[in-house]
Amino acid sequence: MLNKPRPVSVKVGDRRHGEEGVPVEVGGERIEAVRETWLVEDRWWTESPVRRRYWEVVSAGGRNLVVFHDLLSGRWFSQAA
């Protein structure tokens, strides 16, 4: 599968965007800015629904990263932008 999500450690801070919180550190790298966030809810009619909060962020080193919080499992993943 192309662009397969990989588990990643995420530290969250401010919870302005609901229970998920804002990523302040991804994989040990400090986050400098949040470019965008969006919610994906799909396949709710199936036995395998998808509910994820995505974040496009910029690390302190200048890297663009896309991470998501799986709202059903509570786990965080990174995905190539």
Residue frames as qw, qx, qy, qz and C-alpha x, y, z in Angstrom:
[[0.000, 0.891, 0.454, 0.000, 0.00, 0.00, 0.00],
 [0.394, 0.445, -0.023, 0.804, 1.40, 3.40, -0.97],
 [0.136, -0.526, 0.158, -0.824, 1.57, 6.14, 1.65],
 [0.674, -0.393, -0.625, 0.008, 0.86, 3.66, 4.46],
 [0.349, -0.826, 0.143, -0.419, 0.46, 5.39, 7.85],
 [0.625, 0.148, -0.632, 0.435, 3.19, 4.66, 10.42],
 [0.562, -0.738, -0.356, 0.115, 2.73, 4.83, 14.21],
 [0.365, 0.493, -0.228, 0.756, 4.43, 7.89, 15.73],
 [0.388, -0.508, -0.552, 0.535, 4.77, 9.36, 19.20],
 [0.036, 0.631, 0.224, 0.742, 3.01, 12.71, 19.56],
 [0.247, -0.348, -0.549, 0.718, 2.96, 15.07, 22.52],
 [0.010, -0.708, -0.505, -0.493, -0.10, 17.33, 22.64],
 [0.167, -0.034, -0.346, 0.923, -0.60, 20.71, 24.22],
 [0.325, 0.145, 0.151, -0.922, -3.50, 23.13, 23.92],
 [0.216, 0.295, 0.931, 0.015, -6.87, 21.42, 23.63],
 [0.287, 0.390, 0.020, -0.875, -8.63, 24.21, 21.72],
 [0.478, 0.216, -0.606, -0.598, -9.51, 21.77, 18.95],
 [0.874, -0.197, -0.223, -0.385, -11.35, 19.32, 21.17],
 [0.854, -0.463, 0.235, -0.040, -10.16, 16.32, 23.11],
 [0.888, 0.325, -0.042, 0.322, -7.36, 15.50, 20.66],
 [0.450, -0.760, 0.133, 0.450, -5.20, 18.49, 21.57],
 [0.463, 0.857, -0.215, -0.068, -2.69, 20.29, 19.35],
 [0.920, 0.040, -0.075, 0.383, 0.54, 18.42, 18.47],
 [0.147, -0.959, 0.239, 0.037, 3.53, 20.20, 20.04],
 [0.192, -0.577, 0.776, 0.163, 6.07, 17.42, 19.40],
 [0.921, 0.286, -0.022, -0.263, 6.12, 14.67, 16.77],
 [0.929, 0.192, -0.174, 0.264, 8.65, 11.86, 16.94],
 [0.665, -0.437, -0.108, 0.596, 10.74, 13.89, 19.41],
 [0.328, 0.209, 0.230, 0.892, 10.81, 16.94, 17.12],
 [0.044, 0.507, 0.421, -0.751, 9.27, 20.22, 18.34],
 [0.291, 0.641, 0.621, 0.344, 6.43, 21.63, 16.25],
 [0.214, -0.119, 0.003, 0.970, 6.81, 25.24, 15.20],
 [0.383, 0.188, -0.045, -0.903, 3.46, 25.82, 13.45],
 [0.464, 0.350, 0.808, -0.103, 0.15, 24.20, 12.58],
 [0.028, 0.099, -0.501, -0.859, -0.69, 24.84, 8.93],
 [0.598, -0.094, -0.356, -0.712, -4.05, 23.08, 8.83],
 [0.230, -0.028, 0.916, -0.328, -6.29, 20.61, 10.63],
 [0.602, 0.029, -0.348, -0.718, -9.28, 18.64, 9.38],
 [0.570, -0.087, 0.721, -0.384, -11.59, 15.85, 10.48],
 [0.432, 0.168, -0.739, -0.489, -12.28, 12.74, 8.37],
 [0.565, 0.029, 0.690, -0.452, -15.31, 10.61, 9.16],
 [0.530, 0.326, -0.573, -0.533, -15.94, 7.85, 6.64],
 [0.502, 0.022, -0.856, -0.118, -17.33, 4.35, 6.33],
 [0.323, -0.196, 0.551, -0.744, -19.57, 4.97, 9.36],
 [0.820, 0.069, -0.033, -0.568, -22.09, 2.58, 7.84],
 [0.759, 0.270, -0.592, 0.010, -19.61, -0.35, 7.84],
 [0.860, -0.463, -0.178, 0.124, -18.02, -2.54, 10.50],
 [0.681, -0.128, -0.005, 0.721, -14.74, -0.61, 10.00],
 [0.096, 0.967, 0.221, 0.085, -15.57, 3.10, 10.35],
 [0.586, 0.184, -0.103, 0.782, -12.85, 5.76, 10.06],
 [0.216, -0.951, -0.194, -0.105, -12.70, 8.78, 12.37],
 [0.717, -0.064, -0.055, 0.692, -9.45, 10.75, 12.27],
 [0.043, -0.979, -0.031, 0.198, -8.23, 14.26, 13.09],
 [0.767, 0.323, 0.077, 0.549, -5.44, 15.21, 10.65],
 [0.255, -0.897, 0.058, 0.357, -2.79, 17.85, 11.29],
 [0.692, 0.536, -0.014, 0.484, -0.41, 19.42, 8.78],
 [0.483, -0.848, 0.029, 0.217, 2.43, 20.85, 10.85],
 [0.518, 0.719, -0.321, 0.333, 5.89, 22.38, 10.41],
 [0.823, -0.376, -0.233, 0.357, 8.69, 21.13, 12.65],
 [0.308, -0.883, 0.137, 0.327, 11.31, 23.36, 14.26],
 [0.516, -0.282, 0.588, 0.555, 13.72, 21.97, 11.64],
 [0.284, 0.447, -0.292, -0.796, 11.46, 23.20, 8.83],
 [0.003, -0.048, -0.956, -0.290, 9.99, 19.83, 7.82],
 [0.608, -0.057, -0.107, -0.784, 6.35, 19.64, 6.69],
 [0.004, -0.022, 0.987, -0.162, 4.62, 16.71, 8.40],
 [0.636, -0.224, -0.273, -0.686, 1.14, 15.21, 8.26],
 [0.059, 0.044, -0.927, 0.368, 0.01, 13.30, 11.33],
 [0.560, -0.351, -0.336, -0.671, -3.37, 12.04, 12.40],
 [0.277, -0.166, 0.759, -0.565, -5.02, 10.99, 15.62],
 [0.394, -0.213, -0.825, -0.346, -7.20, 7.90, 15.15],
 [0.389, -0.336, 0.259, -0.818, -10.15, 8.91, 17.28],
 [0.889, -0.171, -0.246, -0.347, -11.40, 5.34, 17.56],
 [0.872, -0.035, -0.379, 0.307, -8.17, 3.72, 18.78],
 [0.417, -0.899, 0.032, 0.126, -6.56, 6.80, 20.36],
 [0.748, -0.188, 0.302, 0.560, -3.29, 6.15, 18.48],
 [0.162, 0.862, -0.169, -0.450, -1.24, 8.65, 16.45],
 [0.798, 0.207, 0.433, 0.364, 0.21, 8.05, 12.98],
 [0.022, -0.634, 0.309, 0.709, 2.38, 9.91, 10.48],
 [0.694, 0.499, 0.509, 0.105, 1.63, 9.92, 6.80],
 [0.425, -0.039, 0.340, 0.838, 3.64, 11.32, 3.89],
 [0.219, 0.623, 0.196, -0.725, 2.32, 14.70, 2.76]]
